[in-house]
Amino acid sequence: MAKDAWTDPDPQPGDFDAELALLDERAFEYHDGDAAARLRVLVSVEGEDAARLERIAEARGLRPGEVVAELLRDADRSAS
């Protein structure tokens, strides 16, 4: 499939391979990361979906964000 510089996401896989191959290994830093780090995701829910989320959260005694987190965990388990 042909690349279209005007409509394809930028950058595309492989776009910088030639430039990266020229770099010395010392140009890179590797980090293990922080297992205690947290990620915050902003989710927009509107209308009936927002009301539904509020009802579910209230019925479970949770905050709406906790209901969304449960949904993600359940989806991840079923995808495995």
C-alpha positions in Angstrom: 0.0 0.0 0.0 1.4 3.4 -1.0 2.2 6.0 1.6 0.4 9.3 1.4 2.4 12.1 3.2 -0.8 14.2 3.4 -3.1 11.7 5.1 -1.0 9.0 6.7 -0.2 9.2 10.4 3.3 10.7 10.9 5.8 9.3 11.5 5.4 5.9 9.8 7.2 2.8 11.0 10.6 2.7 9.3 10.7 6.5 8.6 13.8 7.0 10.7 15.5 3.6 10.4 18.3 4.9 8.2 19.0 7.8 10.6 18.9 5.6 13.7 21.3 3.2 12.1 23.9 6.0 11.9 23.8 6.7 15.6 26.3 5.2 18.0 25.0 3.1 20.9 26.1 5.9 23.3 23.3 8.1 21.8 20.7 6.0 23.6 19.7 5.8 27.3 17.8 2.9 28.7 15.7 3.1 31.8 13.8 0.4 33.7 11.0 2.8 34.4 9.1 3.2 37.7 6.7 0.3 38.7 4.9 2.7 41.0 4.2 5.2 38.2 0.6 6.0 37.5 -1.2 6.9 34.2 -4.2 9.2 34.2 -6.5 8.8 31.2 -9.2 11.4 30.5 -12.3 9.6 29.2 -15.3 11.6 27.9 -18.7 10.1 28.4 -21.8 12.0 27.5 -25.6 11.8 27.6 -27.1 8.5 28.4 -23.7 6.8 28.8 -22.7 9.3 31.5 -26.0 8.7 33.4 -25.5 5.0 33.0 -22.0 5.2 34.3 -23.1 7.2 37.3 -25.9 4.7 38.1 -23.5 1.7 37.9 -21.0 3.5 40.1 -23.6 4.4 42.7 -25.0 0.8 42.7 -21.5 -0.6 43.3 -20.5 2.0 45.8 -17.6 3.1 43.6 -16.5 6.2 41.8 -17.1 6.3 38.1 -13.3 6.0 37.4 -13.2 2.8 39.4 -16.0 1.4 37.3 -14.1 2.2 34.1 -10.9 0.6 35.6 -12.9 -2.6 36.4 -14.3 -2.6 32.8 -10.7 -2.4 31.4 -9.5 -5.2 33.7 -12.4 -7.4 32.7 -11.9 -6.7 29.0 -8.2 -7.5 29.3 -8.9 -10.8 31.0 -11.4 -11.8 28.4 -9.0 -10.9 25.6 -6.3 -13.2 27.0 
